[in-house]
């Protein structure tokens, strides 16, 4: 089944299956940062009918018995019935109108977005993401990625259910199973982590486990208001760790959203970015609308210093994997050459760069 065609909505109306309708609604709600509880019902219903014969689904829709299926409620049954009848589901039309339009004005960022091969920062329900690993991988394929790095959190971030070394080892087995299942799709799920930068600049995972990964994003999540000098030393120590590949959302700021606004951390950006350039560590352009990190002046500073970059979604749900266009818009505006953006590189070049 062509998953990309299944989720397509054209100008004349909906042309997909009930499963595609449910997944498209979930995707768009996630892209719009809707609460996860509003989204899960649609993904749960899609999973419930995925293995059923389409004629059986249509018969149940006609008989009004869809809600007898586990995971299908009144609202999702209505979507299924309308799609099975060949009509645009009303809920899909509603979310298309609200969230389905262009993310940027006048096509900004689209040329660079077409050159991205993948995304180096994503989360699953193993930590604080909202969806299973395989759903994240399937959506990445639908978006045209060659690779996606799964970067669930490290143990110190308990509020995000960070992975101990033991849980991370189990996750690597799941990643291997997903890749085996997707063999032949021209896609690879890469082993990764978003590892906390601890107070002394060390990384919050064992060297043994870090050595088993493909890509490592290092981020500050605690004591964001630390005085500038110790925070600078902390970040530089992490950047100079041979396992670090990407410096994640470097200022930690929040500019909008349900979590409120948070000021930038204060540190010597020039010193940190010079260390990044020396070590070949990419500065992340975090594409989440509430982050827009680094701020434009720091993005331009990192550009001028000669840093590499990674344009990432920091997705916590499948629909958020569509965010990198926003980062591409900012990179284009800053005049950053595409070859300095590591996720424009083919997978083998990326892995060669990321290997300690």
Legacy VTK file of the C-alpha trace (Angstrom):
# vtk DataFile Version 3.0
C-alpha trace
ASCII
DATASET POLYDATA
POINTS 356 float
0.000 0.000 0.000
1.333 3.447 -0.925
1.106 5.247 2.409
1.948 8.632 0.866
-0.916 8.374 -1.628
-3.236 7.154 1.092
-2.797 10.325 3.135
-3.070 12.724 0.177
-5.924 15.227 0.047
-6.315 17.009 -3.296
-8.154 20.146 -4.250
-11.258 18.296 -5.420
-11.861 16.271 -2.270
-10.666 13.421 -0.148
-9.390 10.407 -2.074
-8.072 8.151 0.734
-9.137 5.251 2.898
-10.650 5.440 6.394
-7.260 4.560 7.913
-5.647 7.379 5.931
-8.367 9.804 7.024
-7.807 9.005 10.692
-4.025 9.221 10.393
-4.211 12.486 8.457
-6.411 14.038 11.146
-3.949 12.930 13.821
-1.002 14.212 11.780
-2.523 17.654 11.336
-3.572 17.950 14.965
-0.012 17.083 15.994
1.405 19.566 13.528
-0.821 22.160 15.220
0.491 21.081 18.679
-2.913 19.870 19.863
-3.064 18.076 23.207
-2.019 14.461 22.796
-5.232 13.104 24.292
-7.156 14.681 21.414
-4.930 12.905 18.917
-4.642 9.423 20.365
-8.278 8.557 19.670
-7.692 8.911 15.925
-4.502 6.854 15.908
-6.124 4.226 18.131
-9.087 3.933 15.761
-6.765 3.697 12.752
-4.909 0.817 14.411
-8.215 -0.870 15.217
-9.404 -1.025 11.599
-6.023 -1.376 9.882
-6.167 -5.173 9.606
-9.851 -5.353 8.652
-11.061 -5.990 5.117
-12.295 -2.703 3.574
-15.616 -4.373 2.709
-16.046 -5.342 6.357
-15.352 -1.758 7.424
-17.881 -0.468 4.889
-20.472 -3.017 6.054
-19.985 -2.042 9.683
-20.285 1.624 8.733
-23.564 0.959 6.923
-24.893 -1.083 9.842
-23.819 1.486 12.435
-21.711 -1.059 14.345
-18.268 0.507 14.089
-18.293 1.490 17.751
-18.413 -2.193 18.676
-14.759 -2.329 17.640
-12.216 -1.739 20.382
-10.727 1.737 20.056
-13.488 3.197 17.881
-15.742 5.838 19.436
-18.585 7.899 18.092
-16.395 10.646 16.605
-13.912 8.315 14.929
-16.748 6.096 13.681
-18.212 9.112 11.924
-14.859 9.772 10.189
-14.598 6.124 9.135
-18.158 5.999 7.808
-17.790 9.177 5.779
-14.464 8.080 4.277
-15.803 4.579 3.528
-18.653 6.236 1.631
-16.150 8.131 -0.513
-16.793 11.503 1.102
-14.464 13.994 2.721
-14.894 13.418 6.459
-16.154 16.564 8.128
-13.471 16.406 10.826
-10.745 16.081 8.213
-12.055 19.105 6.335
-12.061 21.049 9.598
-8.455 20.264 10.531
-7.250 20.718 6.944
-8.689 24.233 7.036
-7.095 24.985 10.405
-3.710 23.267 10.168
-3.215 22.019 6.613
-2.112 25.235 4.941
1.439 26.320 4.124
3.683 26.714 7.157
5.722 29.520 5.581
4.862 32.454 3.346
5.633 32.461 -0.382
7.309 29.060 -0.298
10.113 30.190 2.016
12.368 27.296 3.004
10.943 24.812 0.503
14.055 24.621 -1.688
16.256 23.786 1.292
13.646 21.448 2.760
13.769 19.441 -0.476
17.472 18.859 0.162
17.066 17.490 3.688
17.639 13.727 3.810
16.445 13.241 7.362
15.938 14.500 10.897
18.367 14.037 13.790
16.081 14.802 16.766
12.833 12.954 17.526
11.071 11.365 20.491
8.790 8.353 20.919
6.530 7.094 23.679
9.561 5.479 25.262
10.252 8.898 26.825
8.018 11.959 26.482
6.783 11.463 22.923
3.199 10.518 22.169
3.522 7.704 19.620
5.255 4.347 19.167
8.601 4.131 17.419
7.130 2.439 14.345
4.560 5.225 13.860
7.325 7.827 13.956
9.298 5.822 11.400
6.331 5.358 9.050
5.539 9.069 9.123
9.177 9.911 8.384
8.968 7.678 5.314
5.760 9.407 4.213
7.503 12.773 4.513
10.296 11.594 2.227
13.062 11.060 4.794
15.918 8.680 4.076
16.632 8.446 7.799
15.295 9.481 11.171
17.336 9.505 14.366
15.375 8.382 17.428
16.643 10.519 20.317
14.658 9.771 23.434
15.839 11.394 26.646
18.558 10.218 29.019
17.985 9.054 32.640
18.391 12.324 34.519
15.311 13.849 32.863
12.878 11.862 34.978
9.919 14.100 34.100
10.382 12.928 30.497
10.835 9.248 31.473
14.463 9.328 30.408
15.978 5.999 29.434
18.374 4.177 31.724
21.188 2.248 30.075
19.088 -0.904 30.411
15.988 0.627 28.794
18.085 2.170 26.031
19.619 -1.243 25.305
16.112 -2.693 24.964
15.113 0.170 22.684
18.021 -0.604 20.366
16.554 -4.073 19.849
13.236 -2.481 18.880
15.002 -0.143 16.440
16.675 -3.160 14.831
13.284 -4.895 14.518
11.697 -1.806 12.943
14.516 -1.580 10.413
14.115 -5.259 9.575
10.376 -4.741 9.029
11.013 -1.689 6.817
13.784 -3.305 4.777
13.481 -2.309 1.135
11.744 1.013 1.875
14.901 3.039 1.247
14.774 4.276 4.824
16.759 3.687 7.995
15.840 4.427 11.604
19.061 5.464 13.318
19.984 4.812 16.931
20.317 7.984 18.938
19.750 9.867 22.155
19.090 13.373 23.397
21.559 13.215 26.239
21.476 15.704 29.094
24.518 17.891 29.637
25.159 17.497 33.353
26.278 20.308 35.639
29.969 19.546 35.096
29.594 19.185 31.313
29.638 15.390 31.262
26.974 13.443 29.389
24.116 11.644 31.121
24.691 8.132 29.766
27.420 5.519 29.950
30.220 5.630 27.413
29.395 2.035 26.521
25.832 2.950 25.498
26.874 6.191 23.795
29.325 4.134 21.758
26.512 1.879 20.514
24.572 4.784 19.032
24.699 6.355 15.585
24.014 10.013 16.490
23.991 11.883 19.802
22.282 15.221 20.500
23.549 16.881 23.707
21.264 19.437 25.361
21.002 21.464 28.563
17.690 20.795 30.315
18.450 21.782 33.908
19.755 24.905 35.661
19.122 26.954 32.532
19.564 30.128 34.597
23.092 29.166 35.690
25.568 32.056 35.712
27.146 32.632 32.290
30.710 31.570 33.097
29.944 28.125 34.567
27.290 27.510 31.911
29.805 28.332 29.187
32.337 25.908 30.692
29.600 23.283 31.017
28.567 23.580 27.367
32.117 23.649 26.018
32.984 20.517 27.994
30.014 18.736 26.424
30.881 19.967 22.933
34.428 18.647 23.342
33.184 15.226 24.432
34.025 12.927 21.497
30.542 11.403 21.582
28.715 14.711 21.022
27.485 15.262 17.463
24.830 17.971 17.814
24.363 20.761 20.345
20.595 20.828 20.895
18.407 23.967 21.357
21.380 25.879 22.732
19.649 28.733 24.603
16.721 26.695 25.955
14.355 29.575 25.280
10.585 29.324 24.763
8.936 32.094 22.786
5.305 30.903 22.760
3.090 27.915 23.532
1.336 26.149 26.352
4.473 25.961 28.525
4.754 29.741 28.549
7.753 31.917 27.749
11.285 31.245 29.000
14.258 33.571 28.627
17.434 32.531 26.877
20.212 31.022 28.921
23.191 33.356 29.192
26.562 32.031 28.036
29.509 33.047 25.874
28.047 32.038 22.527
31.200 32.868 20.597
33.301 30.561 22.787
30.735 27.760 22.580
30.333 28.046 18.807
34.100 28.226 18.268
34.351 24.946 20.175
31.592 23.502 17.965
33.468 24.560 14.829
36.738 23.104 16.124
35.143 19.773 17.093
32.861 19.434 14.063
29.759 19.512 16.294
26.625 20.756 14.556
24.601 23.581 16.072
20.970 22.560 16.010
18.421 24.815 14.324
15.481 23.642 16.398
12.357 23.964 14.268
9.726 23.761 16.980
7.584 26.925 16.720
7.824 27.552 20.457
11.634 27.364 20.440
13.071 28.968 17.270
16.449 28.242 18.801
19.064 29.650 18.347
17.783 33.210 18.049
18.636 34.911 14.758
21.630 36.864 16.076
23.208 33.642 17.421
22.340 31.711 14.274
24.207 34.334 12.269
27.122 34.252 14.709
27.423 30.468 14.353
27.268 30.913 10.575
30.079 33.457 10.612
32.252 31.317 12.906
31.976 28.412 10.448
29.795 25.946 12.351
27.988 22.999 10.904
24.228 22.891 11.466
21.436 20.357 11.839
17.856 21.395 11.063
15.691 19.247 13.327
12.052 18.852 14.263
12.499 17.864 17.929
9.251 16.014 17.187
7.293 14.512 20.064
4.540 13.248 17.749
4.430 12.120 14.096
2.787 15.289 12.797
5.585 17.372 14.295
8.070 15.688 11.972
6.773 18.251 9.460
8.383 21.140 11.387
11.815 21.264 9.659
10.435 23.538 6.949
10.312 26.247 9.637
13.993 25.732 10.391
14.782 25.719 6.672
13.061 29.088 6.333
15.357 30.510 9.007
18.494 28.895 7.543
17.703 30.253 4.089
17.125 33.738 5.514
20.519 33.528 7.246
22.225 32.494 3.999
23.557 29.193 5.360
25.009 26.977 2.643
23.149 23.667 2.346
26.312 21.574 2.514
26.999 22.928 6.019
23.710 21.349 7.148
24.574 17.780 8.092
21.124 16.339 7.445
21.337 17.300 3.791
24.051 14.641 3.613
23.459 11.041 2.495
23.228 8.552 5.329
26.697 7.082 4.903
28.354 10.501 4.987
26.301 11.433 8.048
27.312 8.257 9.895
30.973 8.705 9.002
30.842 12.243 10.440
29.010 11.105 13.576
31.325 8.231 14.458
33.602 9.194 17.392
LINES 1 357
356 0 1 2 3 4 5 6 7 8 9 10 11 12 13 14 15 16 17 18 19 20 21 22 23 24 25 26 27 28 29 30 31 32 33 34 35 36 37 38 39 40 41 42 43 44 45 46 47 48 49 50 51 52 53 54 55 56 57 58 59 60 61 62 63 64 65 66 67 68 69 70 71 72 73 74 75 76 77 78 79 80 81 82 83 84 85 86 87 88 89 90 91 92 93 94 95 96 97 98 99 100 101 102 103 104 105 106 107 108 109 110 111 112 113 114 115 116 117 118 119 120 121 122 123 124 125 126 127 128 129 130 131 132 133 134 135 136 137 138 139 140 141 142 143 144 145 146 147 148 149 150 151 152 153 154 155 156 157 158 159 160 161 162 163 164 165 166 167 168 169 170 171 172 173 174 175 176 177 178 179 180 181 182 183 184 185 186 187 188 189 190 191 192 193 194 195 196 197 198 199 200 201 202 203 204 205 206 207 208 209 210 211 212 213 214 215 216 217 218 219 220 221 222 223 224 225 226 227 228 229 230 231 232 233 234 235 236 237 238 239 240 241 242 243 244 245 246 247 248 249 250 251 252 253 254 255 256 257 258 259 260 261 262 263 264 265 266 267 268 269 270 271 272 273 274 275 276 277 278 279 280 281 282 283 284 285 286 287 288 289 290 291 292 293 294 295 296 297 298 299 300 301 302 303 304 305 306 307 308 309 310 311 312 313 314 315 316 317 318 319 320 321 322 323 324 325 326 327 328 329 330 331 332 333 334 335 336 337 338 339 340 341 342 343 344 345 346 347 348 349 350 351 352 353 354 355
